Amino acid sequence: MAKLYLITGFLGAGKTTFLHELAKLFPDQKIVLIINEFGKTGVDGALLQDLNITMKEVNNGSIFCSCQIQQFEQALRFAAGQSPDLVFVEASGLADPTSIRAILEQPSVGQGLDYAGAVCLVDGVRFQKVYQTARVCRMQLAVSDLVLINKADLASREQLDEITSIVCAQKPDCSIHETTFGRIEKHWLDALGHSGGPSGQIHTRDITLQKLSLEISGFCLDSLSAFLRMFAEDTYRVKGFADLPEGRFLVDCTGPLVELKPFSGGVPELNRLVVLYGNGLPAKKSIRNASAWYPECRVVLS
């Protein structure tokens, strides 16, 4: 039986970095990774290519939603068919994973897979805001056995203590650790499988969560950075790859924090950004207003 670990965490909590650290704990194990992204274009798969493990991507919606459940079940059967030692499932940051047990309890799906438990990453700086505005944040905590407060070096002691209080109030039996750069100690995984959690049913799409595809061209590094800063605060996440005169860059925005990092790996698609938002955030209007400041550039929303 292959142990299956579910990795959750709201957008920008650091799940991709954490997966690199988690894989390091099992250097001699055969791992299959199932990656789920809410947008049509996958980004995390390109960022995880250096792990050299078998990967299966399910994009354009949550794997726990009825609209994508068949693809998730197929991915689980594919993973089991590889005879792995471990299966990691990285859920979309916008996913409600409370149906994970119900899905794996289906004989046609969970055969050969042993659910080990769920690890939830939370952003030490932004947690309070997303906990108040995004329902799925609570759902992710509801199934968690282990919560890692990531980016602890960027948060104040008061912020970290407040996060611990909130998590303990919702999940008093959950193990909590503070960390940076997604680092994890192997013995922390001993907490998995002990806290239980809901065995929810497969659910329909949460219409409060929205996504946009943003095609861009004509920008340089400085102008793209300034353009993104004009609307990033009205989104949950902006991700993608941009081919600019200065080179190829990973675009990674979490709330108002805008980052463009040089990237030399292979990518699925260039100059198409995925914008994730919801809960009344005026992302479309803000993007259109920002575009008006750059008439020489091409910006197409879809």
C-alpha positions as CSV (number, residue, x, y, z in Angstrom):
1,M,0.0,0.0,0.0
2,A,1.3,3.5,-0.9
3,K,0.9,6.2,1.7
4,L,-1.0,9.2,0.4
5,Y,-0.3,12.6,1.9
6,L,-2.7,15.5,1.2
7,I,-1.0,18.9,1.0
8,T,-3.4,21.9,1.4
9,G,-3.0,25.6,2.1
10,F,-4.5,28.8,0.8
11,L,-3.0,30.6,-2.2
12,G,0.6,31.8,-1.6
13,A,1.1,29.8,1.6
14,G,4.2,28.1,0.1
15,K,3.0,24.6,-1.0
16,T,5.3,24.4,-3.9
17,T,8.4,25.2,-1.8
18,F,7.2,22.8,0.9
19,L,6.9,19.9,-1.6
20,H,10.6,20.3,-2.4
21,E,11.3,20.0,1.3
22,L,8.9,17.1,1.8
23,A,10.4,15.1,-1.0
24,K,13.9,15.5,0.5
25,L,12.7,13.5,3.5
26,F,12.2,10.4,1.3
27,P,15.3,10.2,-0.9
28,D,15.0,6.4,-1.6
29,Q,11.2,6.3,-2.0
30,K,9.3,6.2,-5.3
31,I,6.9,9.1,-5.2
32,V,4.0,10.1,-7.5
33,L,2.8,13.7,-7.2
34,I,-0.8,14.8,-8.2
35,I,-0.9,18.6,-8.7
36,N,-4.2,20.5,-8.8
37,E,-4.5,24.1,-10.0
38,F,-7.6,26.1,-10.1
39,G,-6.7,27.9,-13.4
40,K,-6.6,26.5,-16.9
41,T,-2.8,26.9,-17.2
42,G,-0.6,24.8,-14.9
43,V,2.3,26.6,-13.3
44,D,3.4,24.5,-10.3
45,G,4.2,21.5,-12.6
46,A,7.0,23.5,-14.3
47,L,8.3,24.6,-10.9
48,L,8.5,21.1,-9.6
49,Q,10.2,19.5,-12.6
50,D,13.5,19.4,-10.8
51,L,12.1,16.8,-8.3
52,N,12.4,14.1,-11.1
53,I,9.4,12.3,-9.8
54,T,6.3,11.1,-11.7
55,M,3.7,13.9,-11.9
56,K,0.0,14.1,-12.9
57,E,-1.7,17.5,-13.3
58,V,-5.4,18.2,-12.9
59,N,-6.1,21.8,-13.8
60,N,-9.1,24.2,-14.4
61,G,-10.9,23.6,-11.1
62,S,-10.7,21.9,-7.8
63,I,-10.2,18.1,-7.7
64,F,-12.8,17.9,-4.9
65,C,-15.5,19.5,-7.0
66,S,-18.0,17.5,-9.0
67,C,-16.7,19.2,-12.2
68,Q,-13.3,17.6,-11.8
69,I,-13.9,14.5,-9.7
70,Q,-13.5,12.1,-12.6
71,Q,-10.1,13.5,-13.5
72,F,-9.0,13.3,-9.9
73,E,-10.2,9.7,-9.7
74,Q,-8.3,8.9,-12.9
75,A,-5.2,10.5,-11.4
76,L,-5.5,8.4,-8.2
77,R,-5.8,5.2,-10.2
78,F,-2.9,6.3,-12.3
79,A,-0.8,6.9,-9.2
80,A,-1.7,3.6,-7.7
81,G,-0.8,1.9,-11.0
82,Q,2.8,3.2,-10.7
83,S,3.4,1.0,-7.6
84,P,4.8,4.0,-5.6
85,D,5.8,4.1,-2.0
86,L,4.3,7.5,-1.5
87,V,1.6,9.7,-3.2
88,F,1.6,13.4,-2.6
89,V,-1.6,15.3,-3.6
90,E,-1.1,19.1,-3.8
91,A,-4.6,20.6,-3.7
92,S,-5.4,23.9,-5.2
93,G,-5.3,26.8,-2.8
94,L,-8.9,27.4,-3.5
95,A,-10.0,23.8,-2.8
96,D,-12.4,22.6,-0.2
97,P,-10.8,19.2,0.6
98,T,-13.4,17.9,3.1
99,S,-14.5,15.1,0.7
100,I,-11.0,13.5,0.6
101,R,-12.0,10.5,2.8
102,A,-15.2,9.9,0.9
103,I,-13.4,9.8,-2.4
104,L,-10.7,7.4,-1.2
105,E,-13.2,5.1,0.5
106,Q,-14.6,4.3,-3.0
107,P,-13.2,0.8,-3.8
108,S,-12.6,1.7,-7.4
109,V,-10.5,4.7,-6.4
110,G,-8.7,4.1,-3.2
111,Q,-7.4,0.6,-3.8
112,G,-3.7,0.4,-3.2
113,L,-3.7,3.8,-1.4
114,D,-3.5,4.3,2.3
115,Y,-4.6,7.8,3.4
116,A,-1.8,9.0,5.8
117,G,-3.4,12.4,6.6
118,A,-3.3,16.1,5.6
119,V,-0.7,18.8,6.0
120,C,-2.0,22.4,5.8
121,L,0.4,25.4,5.2
122,V,-0.7,28.8,6.3
123,D,0.9,32.1,5.5
124,G,2.2,33.7,8.7
125,V,1.6,37.2,7.4
126,R,-1.7,36.9,5.5
127,F,-3.5,34.2,7.4
128,Q,-5.9,36.4,9.4
129,K,-7.2,38.1,6.2
130,V,-7.8,34.9,4.2
131,Y,-9.3,33.2,7.2
132,Q,-11.9,35.9,7.4
133,T,-12.7,36.2,3.7
134,A,-12.2,32.7,2.2
135,R,-14.5,29.9,3.4
136,V,-12.2,27.2,1.9
137,C,-9.5,28.3,4.4
138,R,-11.6,26.9,7.2
139,M,-12.4,23.8,5.2
140,Q,-8.6,23.1,4.7
141,L,-8.0,23.4,8.4
142,A,-11.0,21.1,9.1
143,V,-9.2,18.1,7.5
144,S,-5.7,18.9,8.7
145,D,-3.7,16.8,11.1
146,L,-0.6,19.0,10.9
147,V,-0.5,22.8,10.4
148,L,2.7,24.5,9.4
149,I,2.8,28.3,9.9
150,N,5.1,29.2,7.1
151,K,7.0,32.5,6.5
152,A,7.3,32.8,10.3
153,D,10.3,35.0,9.8
154,L,8.2,37.6,8.2
155,A,5.5,37.7,10.9
156,S,5.5,39.3,14.3
157,R,5.2,37.2,17.5
158,E,1.7,38.6,18.0
159,Q,0.7,37.5,14.5
160,L,2.0,34.0,15.1
161,D,0.4,33.6,18.5
162,E,-2.9,34.8,17.0
163,I,-2.7,32.2,14.2
164,T,-2.0,29.5,16.8
165,S,-5.1,30.6,18.8
166,I,-7.3,30.5,15.8
167,V,-6.1,27.1,14.6
168,C,-6.4,25.6,18.2
169,A,-9.9,27.0,18.5
170,Q,-11.0,25.2,15.3
171,K,-8.8,22.1,15.6
172,P,-7.7,21.6,19.2
173,D,-6.2,18.2,18.4
174,C,-4.1,19.4,15.5
175,S,-0.3,19.6,15.7
176,I,1.1,23.1,14.9
177,H,4.7,24.1,14.0
178,E,6.2,27.4,12.9
179,T,8.6,27.2,9.9
180,T,10.3,29.2,7.1
181,F,10.8,28.3,3.4
182,G,8.5,25.3,3.8
183,R,11.0,23.4,5.9
184,I,9.7,20.3,7.8
185,E,11.2,17.9,10.3
186,K,10.4,14.2,9.6
187,H,9.1,13.5,13.1
188,W,6.4,16.2,12.6
189,L,4.7,13.7,10.2
190,D,4.0,11.5,13.2
191,A,1.0,13.7,13.9
192,L,-0.7,12.6,10.7
193,G,-3.8,10.5,10.8
194,H,-4.6,11.2,14.5
195,S,-6.8,14.2,14.5
196,G,-9.5,12.8,12.3
197,G,-11.7,15.2,10.4
198,P,-14.9,15.4,8.3
199,S,-15.8,12.8,5.8
200,G,-17.7,15.2,3.6
201,Q,-19.4,14.5,0.3
202,I,-18.3,15.5,-3.1
203,H,-19.5,19.1,-3.6
204,T,-20.4,21.5,-6.3
205,R,-18.4,24.4,-7.4
206,D,-18.1,27.4,-5.0
207,I,-19.3,30.3,-7.3
208,T,-17.7,32.9,-5.0
209,L,-14.3,31.7,-6.3
210,Q,-13.4,33.1,-9.7
211,K,-10.6,32.9,-12.2
212,L,-9.4,34.9,-15.2
213,S,-6.9,34.3,-17.9
214,L,-4.7,37.3,-18.7
215,E,-2.8,37.4,-22.0
216,I,0.0,40.1,-22.0
217,S,2.5,41.4,-24.5
218,G,4.6,44.5,-25.0
219,F,5.8,44.9,-21.4
220,C,9.3,45.2,-20.1
221,L,10.3,44.1,-16.6
222,D,9.6,47.5,-14.9
223,S,6.3,48.2,-16.7
224,L,4.9,44.7,-16.0
225,S,5.9,45.0,-12.3
226,A,4.1,48.4,-12.1
227,F,1.1,47.1,-14.0
228,L,0.7,44.1,-11.6
229,R,1.0,46.3,-8.6
230,M,-2.0,48.3,-9.7
231,F,-4.4,45.4,-9.3
232,A,-2.7,42.7,-7.4
233,E,-4.3,43.7,-4.1
234,D,-7.7,43.0,-5.6
235,T,-6.8,39.3,-6.2
236,Y,-5.9,36.3,-4.2
237,R,-3.2,35.1,-6.6
238,V,-1.6,35.9,-10.0
239,K,0.7,33.3,-11.5
240,G,2.3,32.5,-14.8
241,F,5.3,33.0,-17.0
242,A,6.3,36.1,-19.0
243,D,8.7,36.4,-21.8
244,L,10.2,39.9,-21.5
245,P,13.1,41.8,-23.2
246,E,15.1,41.1,-20.0
247,G,14.4,37.4,-20.2
248,R,11.9,34.8,-19.0
249,F,10.3,35.4,-15.6
250,L,8.0,33.6,-13.2
251,V,5.1,36.0,-12.2
252,D,4.0,35.2,-8.7
253,C,1.7,37.6,-6.8
254,T,0.1,36.8,-3.5
255,G,-2.3,39.6,-2.6
256,P,-0.4,42.9,-2.9
257,L,3.0,41.2,-2.9
258,V,4.3,41.2,-6.5
259,E,7.3,39.1,-7.5
260,L,9.0,38.5,-10.8
261,K,11.7,35.9,-10.7
262,P,14.1,34.9,-13.5
263,F,13.2,31.4,-14.7
264,S,15.2,29.2,-17.0
265,G,13.1,26.0,-16.9
266,G,10.6,24.6,-19.4
267,V,7.1,26.2,-19.2
268,P,3.7,25.1,-20.5
269,E,2.7,28.5,-21.8
270,L,4.2,32.0,-21.9
271,N,2.6,35.4,-21.5
272,R,-0.6,34.0,-20.1
273,L,-1.3,34.7,-16.4
274,V,-3.9,33.0,-14.2
275,V,-5.7,35.5,-11.9
276,L,-7.6,34.0,-9.0
277,Y,-10.0,36.1,-6.9
278,G,-13.4,36.1,-5.2
279,N,-15.5,37.3,-2.3
280,G,-16.4,40.6,-4.1
281,L,-12.8,41.5,-5.0
282,P,-13.0,43.9,-8.1
283,A,-10.3,42.2,-10.0
284,K,-11.8,42.7,-13.5
285,K,-12.4,46.4,-13.0
286,S,-8.9,46.9,-11.5
287,I,-7.2,45.1,-14.4
288,R,-9.1,47.2,-17.0
289,N,-8.2,50.4,-15.1
290,A,-4.5,49.3,-14.9
291,S,-4.5,48.5,-18.7
292,A,-5.6,52.0,-19.5
293,W,-2.2,53.2,-18.2
294,Y,-0.3,51.0,-20.7
295,P,-2.0,51.7,-24.2
296,E,1.2,50.5,-25.9
297,C,0.9,47.0,-24.4
298,R,-1.6,44.3,-25.2
299,V,-3.8,43.0,-22.3
300,V,-6.6,40.5,-23.1
301,L,-8.9,39.1,-20.4
302,S,-10.8,35.8,-20.9
